[in-house]
Amino acid sequence: MTDPRGLLRIAAAAAAEAGRLLASRRGEARPEVVGTKSSPTDVVTEMDRRAEALIASRIRAARPGDAILGEEGGQIQSGPAAPAGPAAPAGPAAPAGRAGGAACGGAAAVRWVVDPLDGTVNYLYGLRDWAVSIAAEVDGEVVAGVVEVPRCGETFTAVAGGGAWLHRAGEARLPRAGVRLRCTSVGALGQALVATGFGYLAARRRVQGEVIAAVLPQVRDIRRGGSAAVDLCSLAAGRVDAFFERGLNYWDYAAGGLIAREAGALVGGLAGKPEGPSMVLGAGPALYPQLDRLLSSLDPERDAELAGLPRRRAPVAMPLSRIVAGRPHRPGNTWMRARRCPASRVCAGART
């Protein structure tokens, strides 16, 4: 079965266990760095890999036929079929080229999108803003998401159409339990507290610095926490009024994006494009178009030219109404296919 609430329970349990594993590190010694990604400062620790292996094992135990897309392990195709049981209800036909798990006998395909440690540099330095992020897709659409923030004792959850929720340490991580979240209704850009983040490549950082220098006089202030998943949950909780960042990978925002949407925020890219490595932008409905226009005017994509890389082809634009929280998304739509980020298209320079 692919009930989103059942998927959320699996994700929440796996995220909580991975969070405990990561938080169990004690002492002054930093965790071992075992590799780098886009640059020498974009690191992978042994704990990233251990947490992802733990999450994958828990998902496999509960749903052995599903696919998993993980930051460290890439795309893992569906495993052996689950033992025979009651037939699942038939789902809609999957669009051609879908990157999720295999659908058997008409059952809906499920793929898990896992970032075992979003904010690895924060974790490395003993800062508290890092998280475990797990999203569940059904036929290419994110229907459940959890962001576990162990050092804050907070768990953020959402299912599509069911709102976004904050659970404190010790509370049950169940749908419609905890504190319901709602983004702010700030309507003036000059009153907005805006969260953002930066990539690791020098050319991208130079342009991002120029963009921030132009944005800062236009807003209340800027915050840079170091975890996109936490930033999106802060947007959902009303702790910031907006968030934007260029260079994210799908696992960075899959769960957090759903949580922000379910809290009433709009989440997308620039100029009507879907969110993706080019840009992830989130804000309340009144603020979103203002920040969209400001950022679009600053041409943040010019960093690709400075780095000698071609600009990504712009996906088909979507009207603002398609970004609204709670609106059903149809996987067959062109813009919906464009917003997914398969493992083969990891964005160079994205932060952990």
C-alpha positions in Angstrom: 0.0 0.0 0.0 1.1 3.6 -0.7 -0.9 5.5 1.9 1.1 8.7 2.5 0.6 8.5 6.3 2.0 5.0 6.3 5.0 6.2 4.3 5.5 9.1 6.7 5.6 6.7 9.7 8.4 4.7 8.0 10.3 7.9 7.2 9.9 9.4 10.7 11.0 6.2 12.4 14.1 5.9 10.1 14.9 9.6 10.5 14.7 9.5 14.3 17.0 6.5 14.5 19.5 8.1 12.1 19.3 11.3 14.1 20.1 9.4 17.3 23.1 7.7 15.6 24.5 11.1 14.4 23.9 12.8 17.7 25.6 9.9 19.6 29.0 11.3 18.6 30.7 12.5 21.7 33.9 14.3 22.6 35.9 17.1 21.0 37.3 15.1 18.1 35.6 15.9 14.8 34.1 13.0 12.8 36.4 11.5 10.2 36.2 13.1 6.7 36.3 10.3 4.2 35.8 12.2 0.9 34.9 15.4 -0.8 32.4 16.2 -3.5 32.3 19.5 -5.5 35.3 21.1 -3.8 37.8 20.3 -1.0 35.6 22.1 1.5 32.4 20.1 0.4 33.0 17.1 2.7 31.6 13.7 3.4 32.1 12.1 6.8 31.9 8.5 7.8 28.8 9.4 9.8 27.0 10.5 6.6 27.5 7.1 5.1 26.6 5.2 8.3 23.4 7.2 8.6 22.4 6.6 5.0 23.1 2.9 5.3 20.9 2.8 8.4 18.0 4.6 6.7 18.2 2.4 3.6 18.2 -0.7 5.7 15.1 0.4 7.6 13.3 1.3 4.4 14.3 -2.0 2.8 12.9 -3.9 5.8 9.6 -2.2 5.6 9.3 -1.9 1.8 11.8 -4.0 -0.1 10.4 -3.3 -3.5 10.9 0.5 -3.4 13.7 2.6 -5.0 15.9 4.8 -2.9 17.7 8.0 -4.1 20.4 8.9 -1.5 23.0 11.7 -1.4 25.8 9.3 -0.7 24.7 6.1 -2.5 22.9 7.6 -5.5 19.9 5.8 -7.0 19.3 2.3 -5.7 16.7 0.5 -7.9 13.9 -1.5 -6.3 14.9 -4.7 -4.6 13.2 -8.1 -4.4 9.5 -8.0 -4.5 7.8 -8.1 -1.1 6.1 -11.3 0.0 2.8 -11.9 -1.6 -0.1 -10.2 0.1 -3.3 -8.3 -0.7 -3.1 -6.6 -4.1 -2.4 -2.9 -3.9 -4.9 -0.6 -5.7 -3.9 0.3 -9.2 -2.2 3.6 -9.6 -2.0 6.0 -12.6 0.4 5.0 -15.4 3.9 6.3 -14.9 5.2 8.9 -17.4 8.0 7.8 -19.7 11.4 8.3 -18.2 10.2 8.3 -14.6 13.1 8.0 -12.2 11.3 6.4 -9.4 10.9 2.7 -8.4 9.5 0.0 -10.6 5.7 -0.4 -10.6 4.6 -4.0 -10.5 1.1 -5.1 -11.5 -0.2 -1.6 -11.7 0.8 -0.7 -8.2 2.0 2.9 -7.6 5.7 3.3 -7.7 7.4 4.6 -4.5 10.9 6.2 -4.3 12.5 7.5 -1.2 14.7 10.6 -1.4 17.3 10.6 1.4 19.7 13.2 2.7 21.2 11.5 5.7 23.0 14.6 7.0 22.0 17.9 5.5 24.5 20.5 6.9 27.6 18.3 7.1 29.9 21.2 7.7 27.8 22.4 10.7 27.9 18.8 12.0 31.7 18.7 11.5 32.1 21.9 13.5 29.7 21.0 16.3 27.0 23.5 15.2 23.4 22.5 15.8 21.7 23.3 12.4 22.0 19.9 10.7 19.2 17.5 9.9 18.2 14.1 8.5 15.8 14.6 5.6 13.6 11.9 4.0 10.9 12.3 1.4 8.6 9.7 -0.2 7.5 10.0 -3.8 4.5 8.1 -5.2 4.7 8.1 -9.0 7.1 11.0 -9.0 5.2 13.2 -6.6 6.4 13.9 -3.1 3.6 12.9 -0.8 5.4 12.6 2.6 8.4 14.2 4.2 10.2 14.4 7.5 13.1 16.6 8.6 14.7 15.6 11.9 16.8 18.2 13.7 18.3 16.3 16.6 20.3 19.0 18.3 17.1 21.2 18.5 14.9 18.3 19.6 12.5 19.0 16.7 10.9 16.9 14.0 9.1 18.5 11.1 6.6 16.4 9.1 4.1 16.7 6.3 1.9 14.7 4.0 0.4 16.1 0.9 -2.9 17.8 1.7 -2.5 17.2 5.4 -0.6 20.3 6.6 2.8 20.7 8.1 3.6 19.9 11.7 6.3 20.4 14.3 6.9 17.7 16.9 9.1 18.3 20.0 11.3 15.7 21.6 9.2 13.0 23.2 6.1 13.7 21.2 4.5 11.2 18.8 5.6 11.7 15.2 2.3 11.1 13.7 0.3 12.9 11.0 -1.8 15.7 12.5 -0.1 15.5 15.8 2.1 18.2 17.3 2.0 21.9 16.4 0.5 22.9 13.1 2.8 25.2 11.1 1.9 28.3 9.1 4.3 30.5 7.2 4.2 34.2 7.8 2.0 36.6 5.9 4.6 39.4 5.5 3.8 41.3 2.3 6.5 43.9 2.1 10.0 42.9 0.9 11.5 45.5 3.1 10.1 43.7 6.2 11.2 40.2 5.2 13.8 38.2 7.1 15.3 36.1 4.3 17.4 32.8 4.7 19.8 31.7 2.1 22.9 29.5 1.6 26.0 29.4 -0.6 27.7 26.8 -2.8 31.3 25.7 -2.6 32.8 26.5 -6.0 34.7 29.9 -6.0 33.0 31.2 -9.1 29.5 30.5 -7.7 30.4 32.1 -4.3 31.6 35.3 -6.0 28.3 35.7 -7.8 26.3 34.7 -4.7 28.1 37.4 -2.8 27.2 40.0 -5.4 23.5 38.8 -5.3 23.4 39.0 -1.5 25.0 42.5 -1.6 22.1 43.7 -3.8 19.4 41.9 -1.8 20.5 43.0 1.6 19.5 46.7 1.3 16.0 45.6 0.1 15.1 43.3 3.0 14.9 43.4 6.8 18.0 41.1 7.1 19.6 37.9 5.9 20.2 34.6 7.8 22.5 31.8 6.7 22.0 28.7 8.7 23.9 26.1 6.7 21.1 23.5 6.0 18.6 24.0 3.3 16.3 21.4 4.9 16.3 23.3 8.2 15.9 26.7 6.4 12.7 25.4 4.6 11.3 24.2 7.8 12.1 27.6 9.4 10.1 29.1 6.6 7.2 26.8 7.4 7.4 27.6 11.1 7.5 31.4 10.5 11.0 31.8 11.8 12.0 33.4 8.5 9.8 35.0 5.9 11.6 33.6 2.8 14.3 31.4 1.6 16.3 31.1 -1.6 19.4 29.2 -2.7 21.0 28.3 -6.0 22.9 25.0 -6.4 20.8 22.6 -4.3 20.3 19.0 -5.1 16.9 17.3 -5.0 17.5 15.5 -1.7 18.3 18.9 -0.1 14.8 20.2 -0.6 12.5 17.3 -1.4 11.1 16.9 2.2 11.6 20.5 3.3 9.9 21.8 0.2 6.7 19.7 0.9 6.8 20.9 4.5 7.0 24.6 3.5 4.2 24.1 0.9 1.9 22.4 3.4 2.5 25.4 5.7 1.1 27.7 3.1 4.3 28.9 1.4 4.9 29.0 -2.3 8.0 27.0 -3.5 9.4 27.2 -7.0 12.2 28.6 -9.1 12.7 32.0 -10.8 10.3 33.5 -13.3 7.7 30.7 -13.1 10.2 27.8 -13.4 10.0 24.8 -11.1 12.4 24.6 -8.2 15.7 22.8 -8.9 19.5 23.2 -9.0 19.1 26.5 -10.8 17.2 28.0 -7.8 14.9 27.1 -4.9 12.8 30.0 -3.8 10.2 29.9 -1.0 8.0 32.6 0.6 4.4 33.4 1.5 2.1 34.1 -1.3 2.3 37.9 -1.0 6.1 38.0 -0.7 7.0 35.4 -3.3 6.5 37.4 -6.5 8.4 40.4 -5.1 11.5 38.3 -4.2 11.2 36.4 -7.5 11.3 39.7 -9.4 14.3 41.0 -7.4 16.3 37.8 -7.8 15.5 37.4 -11.5 16.8 40.9 -12.1 20.1 40.0 -10.6 20.8 37.1 -12.9 22.1 34.6 -10.3 22.8 32.0 -13.0 25.7 34.0 -14.4 28.0 32.0 -12.1 27.8 29.1 -14.6 29.5 31.3 -17.3 32.3 32.4 -14.9 33.0 28.8 -14.1 33.1 27.9 -17.8 29.9 25.8 -17.6 26.9 26.1 -19.9 23.7 27.4 -18.3 21.1 24.8 -17.7 18.3 24.8 -20.2 15.3 26.5 -18.7 12.5 24.0 -18.0 9.0 24.9 -19.1 7.7 27.7 -16.9 4.7 27.0 -14.7 2.2 29.6 -13.7 2.4 30.9 -10.1 -0.9 29.1 -9.3 0.8 25.7 -9.8 3.2 26.5 -7.0 0.4 27.0 -4.4 0.4 24.6 -1.4 -2.1 21.8 -1.6 -2.7 22.0 -5.3 -2.5 18.5 -6.9 0.5 17.9 -9.1 0.2 15.5 -12.1 3.4 13.6 -12.7 2.8 13.6 -16.5 3.1 17.3 -16.8 6.3 18.6 -18.4 7.2 21.0 -15.5 6.7 18.2 -13.0 9.2 16.0 -14.7 11.7 18.9 -14.9 11.7 19.5 -11.2 12.9 16.1 -10.2 16.7 15.7 -10.0 17.8 12.1 -10.9 21.1 10.8 -9.5 22.8 11.2 -12.8 22.3 15.0 -12.7 23.8 16.0 -9.4 24.5 19.7 -9.4 28.2 20.6 -9.2 28.9 23.0 -6.4 25.8 22.1 -4.3 26.4 22.2 -0.6 25.9 19.4 1.8 
